[in-house]
Amino acid sequence: MTGNMAVRNLTSAPPAQSDTLRQVLDLWRTEFADATIGPDDDYFSLGGDSLLALELLKRVREDIYDVDFSPTALIHCPTPRRLAALIDRAADRSEADLESLSVGLIPLRESPRSSKAPLICIHAIDGGVMFYRQLVEQLPDDRDYYAIEASATDGPANEDITAIARRYLARIKAELPHGPYLLAGYSFGALIAHEISRLAVESGDKVEGLILYDMFNPAETRIRPVVGRLVHCWRQSSDQGLIRAAWKLAARMGSLAGWMLRHQAERLWLHPSLLDPAHRRRIAIRRKNEGLIRDCRPGVYGGRTLILATEENTDKFECSDQLGWENILTGEFGVHRVTGNHLQIFEKPHLSLTSGYTRRFLAGEAVE
């Protein structure tokens, strides 16, 4: 049985240690290199992250039961006992297809003190949302935090960003029928979060805020060809001396060569026998979404918006200091820089700036 599954409200397994639980415990103790892990220890409290989740669930599929869980299964089942119960349910052939238990909103953190609009975070270009856990752990517990994950089988093949946004908005309103809402998105997910916010306001719902994490407006951004990126790299470093500039150019040529080889390899590795299903799914989602970025033309939005951009901008894109959003964001908006590069915005030490700006925005502080 395969699928992109994350199960909500799963009851805990009985206290007795089943064979499955013993296998899961052995696996966790090996992956975490900690023989003291018990049945009710929490994955995230142990230091688990999205990369380890992929490896751990791959081992579950290979060593315990052939089922392809999404990494978000560990958000819903964060202990060995609960994960073992989920595996046992997957193995029960009399059980309805577990796809029917997939949820629209993944609870990154639900607070008994919740009194404010929930923050709903939209997946990255590969469909993943686990990285948001690191962010919400540093945010106040006065609201609930949710995420929407993508599946390789979601929606029709010719679906555009507006259609995806409509589908996600319907998913949000099915579980949270009454606003107000807060939306956030990272990279590709920022385009969807923007469109959801625009559609929500258009339909009469209240959106208290929108956060765009390091994403440009495709309609106002030019993608440099490979040669153009090398020329830009040389120009940016030429005032640092010939030797240093030559070293940076050589390093950039190496990284571009590596990037091109990796993407070419992915085209070959999409065959089921050559790649782990979880990685194959992420690649398929990313390839689909890359095409959607090229065709995206965001509409005008007048709500309060925070844009966080990394200081180490890639030379792949050429756009304004406001990442091309200045002509379509007609309400209060501000652009702030955080350290690191695009892939580090939710990692330490850069996460402290990302979460700090996010906290202030959620608290209602001015964004300009």
C-alpha positions as CSV (number, residue, x, y, z in Angstrom):
1,M,0.0,0.0,0.0
2,T,1.4,3.4,-1.0
3,G,0.3,7.0,-0.7
4,N,0.9,10.4,0.7
5,M,-0.6,9.7,4.1
6,A,-0.8,11.7,7.3
7,V,-3.4,10.5,9.8
8,R,-5.1,12.7,12.4
9,N,-6.7,11.8,15.7
10,L,-5.2,8.4,15.8
11,T,-5.8,6.7,19.1
12,S,-2.8,5.4,21.0
13,A,-2.0,1.7,20.8
14,P,-2.5,-0.4,24.0
15,P,0.3,-0.4,26.5
16,A,1.5,-3.9,25.7
17,Q,4.5,-3.9,23.3
18,S,3.4,-5.5,20.1
19,D,5.9,-7.0,17.6
20,T,5.5,-3.8,15.6
21,L,6.2,-1.6,18.5
22,R,9.4,-3.5,19.3
23,Q,10.5,-3.1,15.7
24,V,9.8,0.6,15.7
25,L,11.6,1.1,19.0
26,D,14.7,-0.7,17.7
27,L,14.6,1.5,14.6
28,W,14.3,4.7,16.5
29,R,17.1,3.7,18.9
30,T,19.3,3.0,15.9
31,E,18.5,6.2,14.0
32,F,18.8,8.4,17.1
33,A,21.8,6.4,18.5
34,D,20.0,6.3,21.8
35,A,19.2,3.0,23.5
36,T,17.1,4.6,26.2
37,I,14.3,5.8,23.9
38,G,10.9,4.5,25.2
39,P,7.5,3.9,23.6
40,D,6.2,7.3,24.4
41,D,9.2,9.5,23.7
42,D,8.4,12.4,21.3
43,Y,10.2,12.5,17.9
44,F,10.6,16.2,17.9
45,S,11.7,16.4,21.5
46,L,14.5,13.9,20.6
47,G,15.7,16.3,17.9
48,G,14.1,14.8,14.9
49,D,13.8,16.8,11.7
50,S,12.5,16.5,8.2
51,L,15.7,14.8,6.8
52,L,15.7,12.2,9.6
53,A,11.9,11.6,9.0
54,L,12.6,10.6,5.4
55,E,15.3,8.2,6.4
56,L,13.3,6.7,9.3
57,L,10.1,6.2,7.3
58,K,12.2,4.7,4.5
59,R,13.5,2.2,7.0
60,V,9.9,1.5,8.2
61,R,9.0,0.7,4.6
62,E,12.0,-1.5,4.0
63,D,12.2,-3.3,7.4
64,I,8.8,-3.4,8.9
65,Y,5.9,-2.9,6.4
66,D,5.8,-1.8,2.8
67,V,3.8,1.4,3.2
68,D,4.8,4.8,2.0
69,F,4.0,7.3,4.7
70,S,4.5,11.1,4.3
71,P,6.9,12.6,6.8
72,T,4.0,14.4,8.3
73,A,2.9,11.1,9.7
74,L,5.4,11.9,12.4
75,I,3.5,15.1,13.3
76,H,0.4,13.1,13.9
77,C,2.1,10.0,15.4
78,P,5.3,11.4,17.1
79,T,6.0,8.5,19.4
80,P,7.1,4.9,18.7
81,R,3.8,3.7,20.2
82,R,1.6,5.8,18.0
83,L,3.7,5.2,14.9
84,A,3.5,1.4,15.5
85,A,-0.3,1.7,15.8
86,L,-0.4,3.5,12.5
87,I,1.7,0.8,10.8
88,D,-0.6,-1.9,12.3
89,R,-3.6,-0.1,10.8
90,A,-1.9,0.1,7.4
91,A,-1.2,-3.6,7.6
92,D,-4.9,-4.4,8.4
93,R,-6.2,-5.4,5.0
94,S,-9.8,-5.1,6.2
95,E,-9.2,-1.4,7.0
96,A,-10.5,1.1,4.4
97,D,-7.8,2.7,2.3
98,L,-5.7,4.9,4.5
99,E,-5.8,7.6,1.8
100,S,-9.4,8.3,3.1
101,L,-7.9,9.3,6.4
102,S,-5.6,12.0,5.0
103,V,-6.3,15.4,6.3
104,G,-6.5,18.8,4.8
105,L,-4.8,20.8,7.6
106,I,-1.8,19.4,9.3
107,P,-1.6,20.6,12.9
108,L,1.9,21.9,13.4
109,R,0.9,23.0,16.8
110,E,-2.5,23.4,18.4
111,S,-2.7,25.4,21.6
112,P,-5.3,25.2,24.4
113,R,-4.7,28.9,24.8
114,S,-5.6,29.7,21.2
115,S,-7.5,32.9,21.0
116,K,-6.3,34.5,17.8
117,A,-6.5,33.8,14.0
118,P,-4.8,30.6,13.0
119,L,-1.6,30.7,10.9
120,I,-1.9,28.4,7.9
121,C,1.4,27.6,6.2
122,I,1.6,26.4,2.6
123,H,4.1,23.7,1.5
124,A,7.3,24.4,-0.4
125,I,8.0,23.6,-4.0
126,D,8.5,19.9,-3.2
127,G,5.3,19.6,-1.3
128,G,6.9,19.3,2.2
129,V,6.0,21.2,5.4
130,M,8.1,19.6,8.1
131,F,10.5,22.6,8.2
132,Y,7.7,24.8,9.6
133,R,7.8,22.8,12.8
134,Q,11.1,24.5,13.6
135,L,9.5,27.9,13.0
136,V,6.3,27.5,15.0
137,E,8.3,26.2,18.0
138,Q,9.6,29.7,18.4
139,L,6.3,31.5,17.9
140,P,3.7,32.4,20.7
141,D,1.2,29.8,21.8
142,D,-1.8,32.1,21.6
143,R,-2.9,30.7,18.3
144,D,-3.0,27.4,16.3
145,Y,-0.6,26.7,13.5
146,Y,-1.5,24.5,10.6
147,A,0.1,23.5,7.3
148,I,-1.1,22.2,3.9
149,E,1.0,19.5,2.3
150,A,1.0,18.7,-1.4
151,S,0.6,15.2,-2.9
152,A,1.8,14.1,-6.3
153,T,-1.7,13.0,-7.1
154,D,-3.4,16.2,-6.0
155,G,-5.6,17.9,-8.6
156,P,-5.6,17.6,-12.4
157,A,-2.3,17.7,-14.3
158,N,-3.2,21.1,-16.0
159,E,-4.1,22.8,-12.7
160,D,-2.7,26.3,-12.4
161,I,-1.9,28.2,-9.2
162,T,-5.3,29.9,-9.0
163,A,-7.0,26.5,-9.2
164,I,-4.7,25.1,-6.5
165,A,-5.4,28.1,-4.3
166,R,-9.2,27.6,-4.7
167,R,-8.9,23.9,-3.7
168,Y,-6.7,24.8,-0.7
169,L,-9.1,27.5,0.4
170,A,-12.0,25.1,0.3
171,R,-9.9,22.7,2.4
172,I,-9.2,25.4,4.9
173,K,-12.9,26.5,5.1
174,A,-14.0,22.8,5.5
175,E,-12.1,22.6,8.8
176,L,-12.1,26.3,9.8
177,P,-15.3,27.6,8.3
178,H,-15.1,31.0,10.0
179,G,-12.1,33.5,9.7
180,P,-10.2,35.5,10.2
181,Y,-7.2,33.7,8.8
182,L,-3.4,34.3,8.5
183,L,-1.6,32.8,5.5
184,A,2.1,32.1,5.0
185,G,4.1,30.4,2.3
186,Y,7.8,29.6,1.6
187,S,9.3,29.7,-1.9
188,F,6.6,28.3,-4.3
189,G,4.2,28.1,-1.4
190,A,4.3,31.9,-1.1
191,L,2.6,32.2,-4.5
192,I,-0.2,29.9,-3.4
193,A,-0.6,31.7,0.0
194,H,-0.8,35.0,-1.9
195,E,-3.5,33.7,-4.2
196,I,-5.5,32.1,-1.3
197,S,-5.4,35.4,0.5
198,R,-6.6,37.2,-2.6
199,L,-9.4,34.7,-3.2
200,A,-10.5,34.7,0.4
201,V,-10.9,38.5,0.5
202,E,-12.7,38.4,-2.8
203,S,-15.2,35.9,-1.4
204,G,-15.8,38.0,1.7
205,D,-13.5,36.3,4.3
206,K,-11.2,38.3,6.5
207,V,-7.4,37.7,6.1
208,E,-5.4,39.4,8.9
209,G,-2.1,39.0,7.3
210,L,0.1,37.3,4.6
211,I,3.7,36.3,5.0
212,L,5.9,35.6,2.0
213,Y,9.1,33.7,2.8
214,D,11.8,34.4,0.2
215,M,9.8,34.3,-3.0
216,F,9.9,36.7,-5.9
217,N,7.0,37.7,-8.1
218,P,7.5,35.7,-11.3
219,A,5.8,38.3,-13.5
220,E,8.4,40.9,-12.5
221,T,11.5,38.7,-12.4
222,R,14.0,37.7,-15.1
223,I,15.7,34.3,-15.0
224,R,19.3,34.7,-16.1
225,P,20.8,32.1,-18.4
226,V,23.8,30.1,-17.1
227,V,26.3,32.4,-18.9
228,G,24.5,35.4,-17.4
229,R,24.9,34.0,-13.9
230,L,28.6,33.6,-14.4
231,V,28.9,37.1,-15.7
232,H,26.9,38.4,-12.7
233,C,29.1,36.4,-10.3
234,W,32.3,38.0,-11.9
235,R,30.9,41.5,-11.8
236,Q,29.8,41.1,-8.1
237,S,33.3,39.9,-7.0
238,S,35.6,41.7,-9.5
239,D,36.3,44.6,-7.0
240,Q,37.7,42.0,-4.5
241,G,40.8,41.4,-6.5
242,L,41.6,39.2,-9.4
243,I,42.5,36.0,-7.5
244,R,39.5,36.1,-5.2
245,A,37.1,36.9,-8.1
246,A,38.6,34.0,-10.1
247,W,38.2,31.7,-7.1
248,K,34.5,32.7,-6.7
249,L,33.9,32.3,-10.4
250,A,35.4,28.8,-10.4
251,A,33.3,27.8,-7.3
252,R,30.1,29.1,-9.0
253,M,30.9,27.1,-12.2
254,G,31.4,24.0,-10.0
255,S,28.0,24.5,-8.3
256,L,26.2,25.1,-11.6
257,A,27.7,22.0,-13.0
258,G,26.6,20.0,-10.0
259,W,23.1,21.4,-10.2
260,M,22.8,20.5,-13.9
261,L,24.1,17.0,-13.3
262,R,21.7,16.5,-10.3
263,H,18.7,17.6,-12.4
264,Q,19.7,15.4,-15.3
265,A,20.1,12.4,-12.9
266,E,16.6,13.1,-11.4
267,R,15.1,12.8,-14.9
268,L,16.5,9.3,-15.1
269,W,15.9,8.3,-11.5
270,L,12.1,8.9,-11.7
271,H,11.8,5.2,-12.7
272,P,10.3,3.4,-9.7
273,S,13.1,0.8,-9.4
274,L,15.8,3.5,-9.2
275,L,14.6,5.8,-6.4
276,D,13.0,5.7,-3.0
277,P,9.2,6.4,-3.4
278,A,9.3,9.4,-0.9
279,H,12.1,11.0,-2.9
280,R,10.5,10.2,-6.2
281,R,7.3,11.8,-5.0
282,R,9.1,15.0,-3.9
283,I,10.9,15.2,-7.3
284,A,7.6,14.8,-9.2
285,I,5.9,17.5,-7.2
286,R,8.8,19.9,-7.6
287,R,9.0,19.4,-11.4
288,K,5.3,20.1,-11.7
289,N,5.5,23.2,-9.6
290,E,8.5,24.6,-11.4
291,G,6.4,24.8,-14.5
292,L,3.7,26.6,-12.6
293,I,6.1,29.3,-11.4
294,R,7.0,30.2,-15.0
295,D,3.3,30.8,-15.9
296,C,2.3,32.5,-12.6
297,R,1.0,36.1,-12.8
298,P,0.0,37.1,-9.3
299,G,-3.1,39.4,-8.9
300,V,-3.4,42.6,-6.9
301,Y,-3.8,42.1,-3.2
302,G,-4.5,44.9,-0.7
303,G,-3.9,43.1,2.6
304,R,-1.2,43.5,5.2
305,T,1.9,41.6,4.0
306,L,5.3,40.8,5.4
307,I,8.1,39.7,2.9
308,L,11.2,38.1,4.3
309,A,14.1,37.9,1.8
310,T,17.5,36.2,2.4
311,E,20.6,38.4,2.2
312,E,22.5,35.8,0.0
313,N,20.4,36.3,-3.1
314,T,20.9,33.7,-5.9
315,D,22.3,35.0,-9.1
316,K,19.7,33.0,-11.0
317,F,17.1,35.7,-10.7
318,E,17.1,39.4,-11.5
319,C,14.4,41.5,-9.7
320,S,13.9,44.6,-7.6
321,D,14.8,45.0,-3.9
322,Q,11.1,44.3,-3.2
323,L,11.4,41.0,-5.1
324,G,8.9,42.4,-7.7
325,W,5.9,42.6,-5.4
326,E,5.7,46.4,-5.1
327,N,3.3,46.9,-8.0
328,I,0.7,44.4,-6.8
329,L,0.7,44.7,-3.0
330,T,-1.4,47.8,-2.6
331,G,-1.9,47.5,1.2
332,E,0.7,47.9,4.1
333,F,3.7,45.8,3.3
334,G,7.4,45.6,4.2
335,V,10.5,43.8,3.0
336,H,13.0,42.6,5.6
337,R,16.3,40.8,5.1
338,V,17.4,37.7,7.0
339,T,20.8,36.2,7.0
340,G,21.7,33.1,5.1
341,N,20.5,31.8,1.7
342,H,17.2,30.4,0.5
343,L,17.7,27.0,1.9
344,Q,18.8,28.2,5.3
345,I,15.9,30.6,6.2
346,F,14.4,28.1,8.7
347,E,17.7,26.8,10.0
348,K,19.8,28.0,12.9
349,P,21.2,30.6,13.4
350,H,19.1,32.3,10.7
351,L,15.9,31.0,12.1
352,S,16.1,33.5,15.0
353,L,15.7,36.4,12.6
354,T,12.9,34.7,10.6
355,S,10.9,33.8,13.7
356,G,11.6,37.3,15.2
357,Y,10.1,39.1,12.2
358,T,7.2,36.6,12.1
359,R,6.4,37.1,15.8
360,R,6.3,40.9,15.4
361,F,4.1,40.6,12.4
362,L,1.7,38.3,14.2
363,A,1.6,40.7,17.1
364,G,0.4,43.4,14.8
365,E,3.5,45.6,14.6
366,A,4.1,47.8,11.6
367,V,5.8,46.0,8.8
368,E,7.4,48.9,7.0
